Amino acid sequence: MGAAGPAEDRGRIQSVERAVALLEAVADASPEGETSAVLATRCALNRATAWRLLATLEDLGLVDRDPSTNRWTVGFAVTRLAASAGVAGLVRRAHPVLVRVSERTGETADLAVAQRLGLTYVDEVAPPSVLTANWLGRQVPLHATSSGKALLAWLPAADVGALLADPLPRYTATTVTSRRVLRTELDEIRRRGYGVCVGELEPTLNGVSAPVLDGRGRPVAVLSIWGPSDRVTPDRFAELGAVAREAADEVARAAVRGAA
């Protein structure tokens, strides 16, 4: 048998090391991404090997390719992993913001983090005099909640398609089950900066949500304000949406300071 190479001597797998090196090169590239040829050169790989590894990373959601430019950027799966790793710190930094939001609006404020299959609620602050449902630890359908739609609106189209691959179930009379209608709504959400839910998961609950974005503009979490439909009425959506956007931006800045 031939002698093992340095990587194999230490129990390391060369293909994994090459894939990680490519992922790091993609992460170090400009926000517009980089071509596979440039990435191959930076990682001292031939172009065919680099392309195969990038295609595998793309299948796993770790990188994204813009078909119009053939440039590669970091995929949403990396954002999900980063969010999962930093949940405790994110919750600690976001909690005071949730407290202020709840006090200011008189409604419940939630924080949900992006996970592999959607969102998981990790913190919640409710007014002392208000009895509300507890969403901690729950995952909810993305198409039927303001938080889910706020997440989808800032994801690449490929990720949206993957997360909405199955038929969209109807929960109430107002649930959006048409992908075409939902995509139009997601465009509007991105323009105004927050998503809304009008009794789409539970008929008596309304809410607004804004994304917590990382330095590349990817959603790592979502901040929500919600309550009974007789209090969180549509005529309050613009006001509450502005509060949610401001609070989500504050959480994003706090997360950056905490990581520094």
N, C-alpha and C positions, 0 to 999 in steps of 0.2 A: 504494500500500500504506500502511496505517496505521503510525504510529510504534510501535515495540516498547516494551513496558513495562520498568520497571527490572530485573525479574528476567531478562527475555529479553535485555536489553542485556548482561548479564554472563554469558550462556550458561546461566542457571539456569532450572529448570522449576518453574512455580508450583505445580502439583499435587503435585510431590515435596516442596516446601517445606511445603505444607499437611499432607501425610501425616506428615512428620517432626515438625511442630509438635503434631499430635494424639498421636503416639507419646510425645513428651516430656510432654504433659499427662497421659496415662495413667500414665506412670512417676512423675509427681509426685503422683498421687492417693493416697488412703489405701489400705491393703492390701485393703479390701473393694471397691475399684474406684470408678468414677464412671459416671454415665449419659451417653449421647450428647448430650443437651440441654445439660448442664453443660459437657461438653468442647467443644461447638460454641461456646458463649458465651466460654469461656476463650481459644479460638483465633480468635475473630471470624469464624466461619464460619456460613453458614446450616445448618439442621439436616439438610436433604436431602444437602448436600455432605458434611457430617461423617459422616453415616450411610454413604454410599457408600464413603468413604475407609476408615472403620473396618471395613466388611465386606471390603474388599480386604485390609487388614492382617490381618484374621482368617483369610482364606483362606491367607495366607502364614505363619500361625503367629506373627505378631508381636504380636498382641493376642488375648485371650480374652474371650468374653461369657458371663456367667452367665445362662442362659435364665430362671431364676426371678426375678432382680432386674433384668435388662437392664443390669447394670453391667459396665464394661470394665476389664480388668486386663492387665498385660504378659504376653505369650505366651512359651511355652517357647523359641521360635526366638531371642528376644532373649537368653535365658540361654545358649543354645548359642553365639551370636556372642560374647558376653562371655567365655565360657570359652575359646573358640578364640583370642581376642585375648590372653588372659592366661595361656596354657598355660605359657610359660617361667617366669613369676613364680610361678605356682601350684606347679609342680614343684619349684622351688628352695625354697619355704617348706614344702612337704610332705615333702621327702626325709628330713630328720632325724626326722620322725614315723614314716615307714616303717621307718627303721633301728631305732628303739626298739621298734616293734611286732614286727619280725622277731626281735630279740634276746629280747624278753619271751616270745614264743610258741614260738620255735624253728621257725616256718613262714615261708613266703613272703608278703610284703606287697606289694600293688599299688595303683596309683592310675590310674583311668580317668576321662577327661573326657567330658562330654556333647557329642555332635556331632549334626549334622543327622539322621543315620540311626541313631543309637544311641550307643555308647560306643567310645572308642579308648583303649587302655592306653598311658600316657605315662611311667610310672616303675615300677620293680620292685626290691625288695631281698630277696634270698634268703640263708638261712644258709650260711656258707662250706662246711660239710660236706655240704650237701644238693644233689643234682643235680636241677634242675627244668626244665620247659619254659619258654621265654622268650615272654612274651605282649606284649612291647613292640611298639607299632604295629599290633596286631591289633584287629579288630572281631569281636565274638562275638554269637551270637544272644541276644537279650534274654530270651526265655522259658526258656532252658536254662542260665542262669548266675545265681549269687547276685548278682553285680554288676548284671546286666541287670534282675533282679527288684527290686533295691533302687532302681534308677532309676525303673522303672515305677510302683512303689508311691507315689512322691511326685509323679507327674505328673498334670495334669488328665485327666479321663476322655477328652476329645476327642483329646488327644495320645496316650494309650495306644491308643485305637482306631486312630489313623493309623499308629502304629508296628507294630501287630499286624494290619494289614489283610489280609495274606496268610495262607494256612494255616500252622499251626505245625508245622514238621517234627520228626520223632522222630529223636534221635541215639543214645539208649540206652533200655534197658527202663524207666528211671525218668523220662524226659523228659515233662513235662506238655504235652500237645497239645490239651487242652480249654480254650477261653477261659473257660468258666464256672468250671472248677476253678482256673485261673490267677488269675482275678479274686478268688476267695475267698482264695487264698493271698496275694495282694497286700494285701488288707485286714488279714490277720494280720501280715504283714511290717510294715505301717505301725504297728500296735498295739505290737509288741514292739521295733521300731526297727532291725531288721536282716533281711536276706534270707539264705537258705541254699540250697545246691546239694548234692544227694546223687547224685553221679555222673551228672548229667543231660546233660552235654555229652561228657565222657569218663568211662567207667565207673570208673576208678581214682582220680578226683580229686573231693574235696569242698571246699567253701569257705563262708565267711560274708562278708557285705558290708554296709556302712552308707553312707548318702548324705552328701555334703558339701553342706550347704544354704546358700543365700544369705540375705540379710536378709528376703526375702519368703517363705522356706520352699521355694524351688525348688531342685532338685538340679543343681549345676554339675559335680559329680564324684562318684565312688564310691571308697571305700577297701575293699579286700578282703584277707582272710587265707585262704590255701588251701594244700592239700598232699595227699599220698597218702591214700587213704581208710583205710588202716590206722593212720594217725597222727591225721588230722583226722576223728575219729569223731563220730557224732551226740551222744554224751554230752559232747563238748567244745563243742558249738555255743553253748550259753548263755554259757559263759565267754569264748569267742572273739568272740561277738557283742557282749558288753559292751566288750571291748577295741576292737573295730572302731568302735562307737558313740563311745566316748571319743576315739579317734584322729581320727575324721571331724570331730567337734566342734572338736578342736584345730586341724585344718587349716582349717576354716571361720573360726575366730577369727584365725588367722595371715593368712589371705587378706584379712580386713577390715583388719587392722593394716597390711598391705602396701599396700592401696589408699588408706589415709588420708593 
